[in-house]
Amino acid sequence: FARALFLQSCWSFERMQSLGLAWCLDPWLKRCHAQGGSGLHEARLRHLEFFNTQPHMASLVIGMVCALEEEVAHTAPDGRSAKVARLKVLKAAASAAMAGLGDAIFWGALRPSCAALALFLALWLKRYGWTQAALGAGAGYLAAYNLPAIALRWRLLRWGYDWKDQIATRLKDWPSQALIKRLRLVGLVLALAAGAFMLRFAPESRRFAGMLALAVYLGLKFAGVPTYRLYAATCVAGFCAALVGWM
């Protein structure tokens, strides 16, 4: 678990996270192949092949690989090749699946929600001074992001070891989409609350423009406008507003 926190410390464009994965697995491989020899050497080499997934969700793959390597070590030499081939296929499939799911959970839902929380805390603590606001926002962001992320990493390591080749079946029962929707809803509520704070402290002459911009944003969002177009429209509107204000 501790080594998995440094999965991307030795990252390369050729094999991505393979060296970090091999370093994570090495103590377990030594335990499985206590006698050393060719078994340990081959196990190390096969995990230096290409590997890449979402770093937080990698614990699930690591746990699964630990269980499968244990099976390989306790299999007779004549039957190991089939076990190794199965391990490689499952590792590749799980890493690809975890990459998409992890990106949606952590990069697409949790991180924006934590950023909205930090913004809300900064505006709420502004009355005590900018130093307190910055410290409070930073601490809130780090706590809100890392506590669930580290807890999930720990649980995924155990789940991967227990589920083995049943990961796909087990994940169907895991409410990942409901979790993503809830995180995004929390982020939206916090962002709206931060917007309300900003409008509250804005000068009277700019308050109407801010409310109008917020209403237009929500209207475009709920109308199903693609995100990149929404961002482009926001940038253009912000540039025009800044230009008008400068003139």
PyMOL commands that set and color helices and strands:
alter all, ss='L'
color gray80, all
select helices_A, chain A and resi 3-6+18-32+37-46+58-73+77-128+130-172+176-201+204-222+227-246
alter helices_A, ss='H'
color red, helices_A
deselect
rebuild
show_as cartoon
